[in-house]
Amino acid sequence: MPPALSDLQQRSLSHVWHPCTQMQRAWQLPPLPIVRGQGPWLYDEQGRRYFDAISSWWVNLFGHADARINAAIKDQLDTLPHVMLAGCTHEPAVQLAERLSARTAGVLDHCFFASDGASAVEIALKMSFHHWRNLGRPAKQDFVCLRQGYHGETLGALAVTDVQVFRDAYDPLLMRAHQVMSPDARQALPGESAADVAQRAAAELEALLAEQHERIAALILEPLVQGASGMAMHDPAYLRAARELCDRYQVHLIADEIAVGCGRTGTFFAFEQAALPDQTPIWPDLLCLSKGISGGYLPLSLVLSRNAIYEAFLDDEVARGFLHSHSYTGNALACRAALAVLDRFDQDHVLETNREQAAQLTAALAPLAADPRIEHFRQRGMIWAFDVREPLAGARFAERFHLAGRARELLIRPIGRTVYLLPPYVLDPALSAWLAEQLRATLDATLSENTDDADRAPEPATA
Ligand SMILES: Cc1ncc(COP(=O)(O)O)c(C=O)c1O
């Protein structure tokens, strides 16, 4: 029997085309009618609360309705909500560009703004291609991406994405990109370490670049954690190898830190963990940031670029410039929210407290990590994930787990049979213990269900 719908749910299903959703199915599994958010909690119309265990698609950093981010946006609202960034400029955009550049010690010293993650990826791809073209090397127009990579769902970003459920229908429209082995540590052969897998994956990349570098503009990857394909984690050795190979073969390295940036993996930029053994930092050529940069408040994305790339666009001829724009590029409210986020990092020692929070939750999850029903328990920074063993997971695992979580005040969305936690940075020992307990109870409830269709094929992965 279809569930009884509230007025808001009914109207939503009648007029809102929800993202990443089979709308026919949505009448059986209607969207949660959320009316308020505070800290890590979301509240529905009935006043029921849900712990936002996935930070609202990985965007929220300090909880909902954070007092300091609220105050910054309100102040900006009364001053300058928005002005176009072509021919005009404003303090929040300039300061944000300066402060992010400083976080790369000035290596990535120019910032191009956009609104969402996929646009940042499009910009990075176009910049790379156009840079080579301006240098008189127009043949460099191919892109390399990793298997299991995800970079967004506009056509360019989808072309370098390897999540079938998102790209299959559009395949005829997509430019061809080279895919190379993911360094996902779960692929370790007996006796292999995560670093060995990274080396094996780097060897495949090397073979491709050696053969085709004259045609290749850039390699794009998600540093340390490939999110949307199921929180696949890899050893930082892969990033060092990729950097070295891209230098050797004159190929740009694009780091998509849209999900993993802003402290999520333990450092502000994930790429910082690829420093050389003597601690010399290494950096990509282009770095995409979005999601957490505005604290989960407003659409904002950006691409940080090396000066060498920027300079290749300087010319008397207009068309050699980077003629790309979005109407809300560098929106002042969003930039101001981002400045409040950076203030939190500077003033509250966020990376240090995250390390404590991560240790607490990892300790609380230790019994689950040893549970024989799961495999590949993994953690990096403020990301935890595990895979439920087949055939235990069964049909529609993600949906059943999601519903069982909701009944336990947990808002969680597994990807296929991968369960992951990506909470706001607000954990404490009591919350960690509660979270671990609810997660175990949700797993118990999901796996003990007697599903009629348990022997059908598992559902495709979606984030
Ligand atoms: C690594 C990565 N790149 C790009 C994107 C696309 O961002 P958006 O959904 O804002 O377009 C995402 C979104 O999940 C992502 O995780």
The ligand as an SDF file (V2000), in Angstrom:
LIG
                    3D

 16 16  0  0  0  0  0  0  0  0999 V2000
   34.3990   14.2420   -6.7250 C   0  0  0  0  0  0  0  0  0  0  0  0
   33.2120   14.9790   -7.2420 C   0  0  0  0  0  0  0  0  0  0  0  0
   33.3450   15.7530   -8.3370 N   0  0  0  0  0  0  0  0  0  0  0  0
   32.3100   16.4470   -8.8300 C   0  0  0  0  0  0  0  0  0  0  0  0
   31.0650   16.3860   -8.2470 C   0  0  0  0  0  0  0  0  0  0  0  0
   29.9190   17.1550   -8.8510 C   0  0  0  0  0  0  0  0  0  0  0  0
   29.5290   18.1820   -8.0060 O   0  0  0  0  0  0  0  0  0  0  0  0
   28.0600   18.8120   -8.1760 P   0  0  0  0  0  0  0  0  0  0  0  0
   27.1060   17.7500   -7.7250 O   0  0  0  0  0  0  0  0  0  0  0  0
   28.0490   20.0090   -7.2810 O   0  0  0  0  0  0  0  0  0  0  0  0
   27.9040   19.1720   -9.6090 O   0  0  0  0  0  0  0  0  0  0  0  0
   30.8790   15.5830   -7.1230 C   0  0  0  0  0  0  0  0  0  0  0  0
   29.5500   15.4510   -6.5030 C   0  0  0  0  0  0  0  0  0  0  0  0
   29.2740   14.5660   -5.7370 O   0  0  0  0  0  0  0  0  0  0  0  0
   31.9770   14.8550   -6.6060 C   0  0  0  0  0  0  0  0  0  0  0  0
   31.8520   14.0610   -5.5440 O   0  0  0  0  0  0  0  0  0  0  0  0
  1  2  1  0
  2  3  1  0
  2 15  2  0
  3  4  2  0
  4  5  1  0
  5  6  1  0
  5 12  2  0
  6  7  1  0
  7  8  1  0
  8  9  2  0
  8 10  1  0
  8 11  1  0
 12 13  1  0
 12 15  1  0
 13 14  2  0
 15 16  1  0
M  END
$$$$
